[in-house]
Each structure stands twice: as C-alpha cells, then as structure tokens.
Amino acid sequence: MYKSVSEQFDDDDIANMKILNYVDSYVNEFFFADKVVIVEGDTEYIAFKHLAKQKNLNIHIIRARGKATIVTLMKVLNHFNSFYDVLHDVDNHARHSSSTLKAQLTNCKKIYTSKQSDNIRIFCSIPHFENAIGIGDVSNDQKTRVIYEILHGQEQNESEARKYSEARSLIENIFEQIINRDKEMTLTGGFKKVTSTEDYDKLFIDLIEQKTHEEAEKKKRVDALPL
C-alpha cells in the first residue's frame, strides 16, 4: 500500500500530467518496481531499458521528455515518499544564446530543489547524454539507430568501433552508479552527481558571461553599420 502525502501541484504540473496520460500510460508502474529512474531523453531511455533487461533488473525507467515534466514527475513520486534517481541533460551547450542558457540554468535548479530527501539522487549529462558518452551532437532522427548500434556492437569501421566501445563503457558506468546505491563510483565521461544548486552555477556562469559579452559586441558592430 502507498499513502499520499500533502503536495500542491500548479497549473503547469496539471498540464504535464494530462500529457503523460496520453503518451506514458505506464508511469504508475513505479509502484511495482524495485527501483525508479527518471530520464530526460530517448537515447538514455533506450540504453537503460536495454541494460535493465540484460541484467534482469526490476527497474522502472520513466522517460520525461523535458525538464518541466521531470519536475512534475518528481512531485508525483514525492507525493508517495518514493526513492528514485534522476538523470537529466544540463543543456549548457556553447551554441545557445545567453537567454537560453539562463533559462536552462533555472530549469536545472528547479529539478534539484524538487528533491525532498537524501534518498533522492540527481545526476546530469553535460551538456546532454549523447555528448556525455562521447558521440557528440546527434540529430533526433538518428538517435535510435546510433544508440542501437552502440548497444549491439554494430560498428561500421575501426574508428567507430573504438568510439562506440568507449560509449558503451560510459553508459554502463552511469547505469551502475544509478542502480547501485550501496557503492559510490567514480563517474566518467560527461556525467556528474549534483549535490547542490551551486554545481549548476559552475557549469553555466562563465559561459553565460562569455555569451553576454559576445552578444554585446555583435550588437555594437550592427549598430555601427551605416543605414
């Protein structure tokens, strides 16, 4: 039996849960799992589902598809005093504008501040899962194919074989860290365990300042152009 504790949901949470009712009818299966993990994107969801099946583990992996929905799901799980882990993208990508980076920093901090106990752990991929495992930016329409090839060793050449082998090791490392609460492991690649909101500041502040300076300089050049 699970007993709900008092928790307030705002309008955004209600909207997110309505969406989940359409696309993720299995969310309530967390009641029957030994472990619960919330992930943000498709690549990590596919990878973790593959490893959980391979290792015959009773893990419920919820694909949130966005940081706002991660926060909503955390509120749902908090509602039942659940233990769970979160893996989300930081999205501090150098291609983003200063305003986008500031928004992503706020979104990341909302995830961390939504944890209500030390039994809830937050991990992040820098800047996103694909980059964290060393395969760089992958277009959305290629992600499923690439992660399938990585997990099943279907490389096309020697260079790709080395890269995919390293990617598999990094995926297994973060997966083992998340499912094994009895042992702290050293995270490798672009993964980090978040222990405070200041961890996010370290990943964003310098980049935001750099982007703000670049944008100001660009504006000066544009303003100086003759009409």
C-alpha positions in Angstrom: 0.0 0.0 0.0 1.2 3.5 -0.7 -0.1 6.5 1.2 0.0 10.0 -0.4 1.5 12.9 1.5 0.3 16.5 1.1 1.7 18.2 -2.1 0.5 21.1 -4.1 0.5 20.9 -7.9 0.4 24.1 -10.0 -1.2 24.6 -13.4 1.9 23.5 -15.3 2.1 20.3 -13.4 -1.6 19.5 -14.2 -1.0 20.2 -17.9 2.1 18.0 -17.9 0.3 15.1 -16.2 -2.5 15.4 -18.8 0.1 15.0 -21.5 1.6 12.0 -19.7 -1.8 10.4 -19.6 -1.8 10.4 -23.4 1.8 9.3 -24.1 3.0 7.4 -21.0 0.3 5.2 -19.6 2.9 3.1 -17.8 4.0 5.9 -15.4 2.0 4.4 -12.5 4.0 1.1 -12.8 6.6 2.7 -10.4 4.5 1.2 -7.6 5.7 -2.3 -8.6 9.4 -1.6 -9.3 12.4 -2.2 -7.1 14.0 1.0 -8.4 12.7 4.1 -10.2 14.7 6.2 -12.6 13.6 9.3 -14.4 15.5 10.2 -17.5 15.0 13.1 -19.9 15.6 11.8 -23.4 15.1 8.9 -25.8 18.8 7.8 -26.0 19.3 7.2 -22.3 15.8 5.6 -22.0 16.6 3.1 -24.7 20.1 2.4 -23.2 18.9 1.9 -19.7 15.9 -0.3 -20.7 18.4 -2.4 -22.6 20.8 -2.8 -19.7 17.9 -3.4 -17.2 16.6 -6.2 -19.4 20.1 -7.6 -20.0 20.8 -7.7 -16.2 17.2 -8.9 -15.4 16.6 -6.0 -13.0 13.2 -4.8 -11.9 13.8 -1.1 -12.7 11.1 1.3 -13.8 12.5 3.9 -16.2 10.3 6.9 -16.9 11.1 9.0 -20.0 10.1 12.6 -19.1 10.9 14.2 -22.5 11.7 17.5 -20.8 12.8 19.2 -17.6 9.4 20.7 -16.7 7.9 17.2 -16.9 10.8 15.9 -14.7 9.8 18.3 -12.0 6.1 17.2 -12.3 7.1 13.5 -12.1 9.3 14.3 -9.0 6.3 15.9 -7.4 4.2 12.8 -8.1 6.8 10.5 -6.7 7.4 12.8 -3.7 3.6 12.5 -3.1 4.2 8.9 -2.2 7.5 9.3 -0.4 9.3 7.3 -3.1 13.0 6.8 -3.5 14.2 7.5 -7.0 17.0 8.8 -9.2 17.0 11.4 -11.9 19.3 11.8 -14.9 18.8 15.0 -16.9 20.7 17.0 -19.5 22.3 20.2 -18.4 22.0 21.7 -21.9 24.8 24.2 -21.3 25.7 24.0 -25.0 28.0 26.6 -26.4 25.7 27.1 -29.4 22.9 28.5 -27.1 22.3 32.2 -26.5 22.8 33.8 -23.1 19.0 34.0 -22.6 18.6 30.3 -23.4 21.5 29.4 -21.1 19.9 31.4 -18.2 16.6 29.6 -18.8 18.3 26.2 -18.8 20.1 27.1 -15.5 16.8 27.9 -13.9 15.3 24.6 -15.2 18.2 22.6 -13.8 17.9 24.3 -10.4 14.2 23.5 -10.3 15.0 19.9 -10.7 17.5 19.8 -7.8 15.2 21.9 -5.5 12.4 19.4 -6.1 14.2 16.6 -4.3 12.8 16.3 -0.8 15.3 13.9 0.8 18.8 12.5 0.6 17.2 9.3 -0.7 16.6 11.1 -4.0 19.7 11.5 -6.2 20.2 13.8 -9.1 22.7 13.1 -11.9 23.3 15.2 -15.0 24.7 14.7 -18.5 27.0 17.5 -19.8 25.8 19.1 -22.0 23.5 16.2 -23.0 23.6 12.4 -22.9 25.0 11.9 -26.4 27.8 14.3 -25.8 28.4 12.8 -22.3 29.1 9.4 -23.8 31.4 10.9 -26.4 29.4 10.7 -29.6 28.7 14.4 -29.9 25.6 16.0 -31.2 23.2 13.5 -32.9 20.2 14.6 -34.9 16.8 13.4 -33.4 16.1 11.2 -36.4 19.4 9.4 -36.0 19.4 8.8 -32.2 17.6 5.5 -32.1 19.8 4.0 -34.8 23.0 5.2 -33.2 22.2 4.0 -29.7 21.1 0.6 -31.1 24.4 0.2 -32.9 26.3 1.2 -29.8 24.5 -1.2 -27.5 24.7 -4.1 -30.0 28.3 -3.5 -31.3 27.3 -2.9 -34.9 30.1 -0.5 -35.8 31.0 0.2 -39.4 34.7 0.8 -39.1 37.7 0.6 -36.7 37.4 4.3 -35.7 33.7 3.9 -35.0 34.3 0.7 -33.1 36.7 2.4 -30.7 34.2 5.3 -30.2 31.2 3.0 -29.7 33.2 0.8 -27.3 34.0 3.8 -25.1 30.4 4.9 -25.3 29.2 1.5 -24.1 31.6 1.7 -21.1 30.4 5.2 -20.2 26.7 4.1 -20.4 27.4 1.1 -18.2 29.3 3.2 -15.7 26.5 5.8 -15.2 23.9 3.0 -15.2 25.8 1.1 -12.5 26.2 4.2 -10.4 22.4 5.0 -10.6 21.2 1.5 -9.8 23.8 0.7 -7.1 23.0 2.8 -4.0 25.4 0.8 -1.8 28.5 1.9 -3.6 29.7 5.3 -4.7 31.6 5.0 -8.0 33.7 7.5 -9.9 31.6 8.9 -12.7 33.4 9.1 -16.1 32.7 11.0 -19.3 30.4 14.0 -19.1 28.3 12.8 -16.2 28.1 14.4 -12.7 26.2 13.7 -9.5 24.6 17.0 -8.4 25.0 17.8 -4.7 23.9 21.4 -4.7 22.5 24.1 -7.0 26.0 25.7 -7.0 27.1 22.7 -9.1 24.9 24.1 -11.9 26.3 27.6 -11.4 29.8 26.3 -12.1 28.6 24.8 -15.4 26.8 27.9 -16.6 28.1 31.2 -15.2 31.3 31.5 -17.2 29.5 30.5 -20.4 26.7 33.0 -19.8 29.1 35.8 -19.2 31.0 34.9 -22.4 27.9 34.7 -24.4 26.6 38.0 -23.0 29.9 39.7 -23.9 29.8 38.2 -27.4 26.2 39.4 -28.0 27.0 42.9 -26.7 30.0 43.1 -29.1 27.9 41.9 -32.0 25.2 44.5 -31.2 27.8 47.2 -31.2 29.0 46.1 -34.7 25.5 46.0 -36.0 24.7 49.5 -34.5 27.8 50.9 -36.1 26.8 49.9 -39.6 25.7 52.8 -41.8 22.0 53.0 -42.5 
